[in-house]
């Protein structure tokens, strides 16, 4: 069985390897890499990653280079130039055989939406409830964080910063506009900072995140405990088969299981363009539209593991949800997760 290190090496060659790295390969390996990259670039392939191979609905215990597709197509409907081979060519994998797998999951969508039955309130200001930039429908308040002695609200960029189209100082509504939040009475914070997206067809982004600074008169309403759960006890790195839990504006408390920690995909941000993400965490479905920004936690340790931002809602596929690793979110924003009650 191939080592995970070798699987990651093969995945990198097909997605992010620079020209210099490609030039160092043999002519045969370069040819195979070019073919595999053409497969990755086909319209039906929506993501690539590394997950346990499933055969006839059963787990095999073997990791595979996984091609996630919008929908599966019969081999006789595919040309040889776009068909996923049963294994990674030996010129790329080396002596360790690397199997492939094809999993249908539909197409990605950001999960800020207009679904009904929201978790929405005006007081307290608490993780799990509806929140959003004044020009955004509705997302979820993820957690409280600190920076430079200030307590800040954490969620996605596409929730608090209108996907980077907003400006620092813009108003934040709690609840969000879709949930009857209105300015000025429901303005609770101002956009403080966000990570700008690198736009294009390359896998260059690691996070979709932003923070907002609560207005002075609402500071006393902040709570760090996630609705119906607990205060996060720190952070932890994601791992396959980890059981996770989140509370979101639309679906409330739900659970899922981590399947892939090297998930790479490209999705469209309205008004921004295509944004490619590297090494995200793909899970069984735990979310729906409006849950973007939810803090994802490891059920066993009660530590934060990620920040939810996207899902694959095609009912015909093995649907899934995706989150940013939380440590990358905190590092990108220069913030620290609040792990005790706010006094």
N, C-alpha and C positions, 0 to 999 in steps of 0.2 A: 504494500500500500504506500502510495506517495506521501511524503512528509508535507505538512502544511506549508513549510518554507518553500518547497518546490512548487506547490500549487500557486502560492502568491507570486512567485517568480514568473510562472506561465501567464497568470492573469495580468501582471504588469506589462509583459511583452505585448499583450493583445489590447491594452488600453492606454498606458501612459509612458511606455518606454521612449526615451528621446532618440533622435537620429543617430547620435553617437553610439548608443547601446545597440541599435539595430545594425550599424556598420560593423560591429565587432562579431556578429554572428556569421556562421558559414552561409554560403549561397543557398543551400537547401533549407536551412532554418529560416532565413529571411523570406524565402518563398512561402513556407508554411505559415509564418507569422502574418504575412500579407493576406493569405487566404483567410485565416481566422479573423483578422481585422475586418475583412469584407463581410464575414458572417455577422460580427458584432454590429456593423453599420447598417444591416438590413432593417427595413421598416418594422418587421415583425418582432425583432429582438428589442426588448424594452429595458433590459438590465443584464449585467453579468456579475457573478460572484462565486463564492465557494460554500457549498452546503452538503449535507449528507445525501447521498444518492438514494433515490426511492425507485424501486422496481416493482411493478404490479401492485402499487399501493403499500408496499412493505419497506421498512427501513433496512438498509444493508450494512450499516456500520462503517461505510467507506465514504470518504470525502470525494467530491467531484467538482470539476470546473462546471459551474451551472449557468446555462443560458436561459434567462427568463424571457418568455415570449408573450405577445398579446394573446395569441391563441395557437394551439398546435395544428400543424398542417400535415397531411399524409406525405410521405417521402416522394411519392410519384407526382406530387404537385410542386415539388421543390427542384430547382436546378442544382447540379453538383456544386456550383460555385457559392451557394447560400445554405446548403444543408449542414447541420451540425454533425461532425464526425463522431463515431462512438467513443473515441479516445483522442487525447491530444497527440499530434504526431510526435514520434520519438525524437525527431530532430530538435524539437522544443523541450519535451519532457525529460530527455535523457533516459537512463536505464530504469527509472521509476515510472511505471505506467500510471498515467493520469486519466481516469474515466471522465466522461462528460455526462451531463444530464440536461434535460429540457423540461422546464416547468412553466405552465401557463398561468399568468397572474393578471392579465388585462393591462391597462395603461395607467400610469401614475396621475394623481391629481393632488393638488394642495388641499388641505382640509380646513379651509375657512369657507363657510357656506351658509345656506339659508334653511337648514333643516329645523323642524319645530321641536318643542318640548325642551327648551334650553335650561341649563343651570344658570340662573341669572339673579343677581341681587344688587342692592346699592350699598349695603353695609352688613357685614364687614367686607373689607377688601382682602380676598382670600384666594389662594390657589385652587383651581378647579372651576371657577366661575367665568362667565362671559366677559370679554374685554376686547377692545380694538381701537386702532387709529380712527380718527374721525371719518376717513374715507374708505374704511374697511367694513365689511358686513359683520362678521363675528368670529372670534377665536377664543382661546382659553388662556387665562393667567396661569403660568407654569409654576413659578416659585419666587421667593424673595431672595435677593442677593445683596452684597455690599461692595462698594468701591469708594475709595477716598473718604471713608467715614460716612457715606450716604447709603441709606437703604433704598434699593431699586426694585422695580418689578421686571421679571424676566418672562419673555415669550418669544415667538418667532419674529423675524423681520417682516414676513408677509402679514403678520397680525398687528404689530406695533408701529412698523415703519413703512407700511404700504409697499413692501418688497424693495425697499431702498429708494422709492420715489418720494418719500416724505422727507421732511427737514427737521433737524434738531429743534426742539421747542414746539413741534406740532402737538395738538391736543389728543389725549387718550380718553376714550369713553368707557365707563364701567357702570352698567352693562354696555355692551357694544350697540351700535346704531340699529342693527337688525332686531335687537332685543329691547327696543324702546329706549335706548340710551340717547339722550339729547343734550346738546350744548346750549347754554353753559352749565345747566344744573348737574349734569353727570360727568363733567370734565374732572377727572381725579388725578391726572398726571400729565407730564409733558415728555415727549420723546427725548431721550438722553443720549443714546448711542446705538449703533447697529453695525453689523459687518456687511460691507458692500459686496455684492455678487460679482464674480468674474463670468462674463456672459460668453457663450459659444458652445461648440460641440465637443469640447474637451472636458475631462473629469478633473476639474480644478478646485471645486468648492468642498469644504468640510462641514460648514454650519449654515443654518438659517436662523439667526437669532438677533435679538434687540433687547434693550432695557429702557425703562421709563422712570422718571423721577416723580414720585407722588407730590402733589401740591401740599403746602405746609399745613393747611387746615384739615387735611385727611390723613396725616401721618399717624394719628392715634387710632385709626381704623384698621391698620395693617395687621394681618395675622400670617404667621409662617406655617401653620399646620394646614396640610392639604385637606380639603373638605372630605369628611367621612373616613380619613385615613390617619395620618400622623405627620409629625415634623420629620423631614428627611434626616438620616443619621450620618450624612457624609456622602461620598461618592464611591462608585465601584465600576470597574471596566466590564463591558458586556462580554458574555460568553455563550456559545451555542447551548441550547437547551435550558438556559436560564428562564425561570418563570418571572414574568414582570406584571406590574399593575400600574394603572393610571386612573386619574379622574379628569374627565373632559367636559366641556360645556354641553355637548350633545348627548354622548352616550353614558356619562357618569362614570361610575367605577367599573372597569373591565380589566380582564387579564389576558395575557398572551404568552407565547413562547418564542425565544430568540432562535432563528434558523440560520442566519448568515450575518457575519460581522465584517464581510468584505464587499458589501453590496454597492455596485456602481451603476448609476443611471443618470439620464438626462430628462428634465421635465421643463415645461413651459411656464414662465411667469408672465402674467398679463401686464402689458406695458413695458416689460423688461426684455423678454426674449428667452432663449434656451439657456438653462443653467445645469451644468453637469456636476454631479456629486461623487466623491471618492470615499470608499470605505465607510458607508453608512450601515445601519443595523436593520435588517429585514426580519420581521416577526410574523407569526400567525396574526390574523386580523383582530385588532382590538379597538378600532376607531371608526369615526365617520366624519362627514363635513361639519366643521365647527370645533373639532377637537384639537386643531393645530395649536401648538404652544404648551400642551400638557406635559408636565414632568413625568417621566417614566421611571419607575422604581423597581429594584430587585425585591421580590416578595420575601425572600429568606432573610436578608440582612436589613431591609428597610432603608437601603442606601439608594441615592439617585444614580441612574445608569444612563439616562438620555433625555432629550427634548424632542417630543413628537412633532412631525411636520408634514407628512404625506402618507397617502394610502393608494392601494390598487383595488378599486371597488367593482371591477367586472365580475358579475355574479356567475359567469361561466367558468371562471378560473379558480385556482387555489389562491384566494385573495390574501393580501397581506398589508401590514402597516410598517412605516419606516420612521426611525428616529436618528438624530445626531447623537454621537457619544457625548455625554455630559461634560467630561473633562475638557474636550476640545471646545465646547461652547464657553465654558468658564474662562479658559485660557484666551480665547479669541476676544472676549469682551473685557478681560482683565478684572473679573469679579470673583467673589467668594460666595458660595452657597450658605444661606442662613440655616443653621442646624439647631437653633434653640428658639424658645418663644420670644417674640418681640415685646419688650416691656414698654 
